[in-house]
Amino acid sequence: MPGIPVSIEALRSSVELLLGRIEADHGSTIEIDRDFFWSIPDAALYDVYSQPTSFTIGQVSESVESINMMLEHPEFATTRGLVWVSDVLRALGAAPPTSTS
C-alpha cells in the first residue's frame, strides 16, 4: 500500500483551529476528567488483520507530564512526543473539557 501524503501545515492548522475553539469556549487551562485508557502496543495497533494479544494501560496524566518534560528539554524531543500529544487530544475529543477558571 502506498504511503498517505499528509500536509504538516494542514495538521498544524487543524490543531490550532480546534485548540483555539476549546480555548475560546473554556479558557486557557482545562481539566480532562479521564486519566486511564487502554493502550495497544505499536506493532499491533495498525495490524487490523490480527487481533491484539496484549493491552497495557496508559494515563493521560503521564502523557501530560511527558509533554511538559519535552517542552522543558526540547533538545530531546522525538516523534514519540506525538503519541503523548495524541493521548491528550483523544481524551479531549472523547469528552468535553471542563474550564478551570
C-alpha positions, -999 to 999 in steps of 0.1 A, spaced: 0 0 0 14 34 -9 20 60 18 -6 85 26 6 121 19 0 144 49 5 181 49 22 193 80 7 227 75 -28 211 73 -22 192 106 -8 223 123 -37 245 111 -64 220 121 -49 215 156 -46 253 161 -82 257 149 -96 231 173 -75 242 203 -85 278 196 -121 268 197 -116 250 230 -97 280 244 -125 304 233 -151 282 250 -133 271 281 -103 294 287 -65 288 285 -64 259 311 -88 230 310 -93 198 330 -97 164 315 -119 142 335 -104 109 322 -70 95 331 -66 58 324 -71 43 290 -64 11 271 -32 11 251 -23 -13 223 14 -19 215 25 0 184 32 -32 164 -4 -44 168 -21 -10 166 -21 -8 128 -23 -46 121 -60 -47 116 -58 -83 102 -47 -97 136 -64 -94 169 -42 -77 195 -30 -102 221 -18 -77 247 -30 -45 261 -15 -21 285 -29 8 305 -19 43 297 -25 75 316 -34 110 303 -16 124 333 16 106 324 13 119 288 8 154 301 39 150 323 59 137 293 48 166 272 59 191 299 93 174 302 97 175 264 89 213 264 114 219 292 141 200 273 133 204 236 166 190 225 153 156 235 121 159 215 113 129 192 83 118 172 73 98 203 60 131 216 33 130 190 19 99 208 18 117 241 0 146 224 -24 123 207 -33 106 241 -43 140 254 -61 150 222 -80 117 221 -92 123 257 -103 158 248 -122 145 217 -139 118 237 -153 141 265 -158 178 266 -132 197 286 -140 215 318 -129 250 324 -106 256 354 -111 293 356 
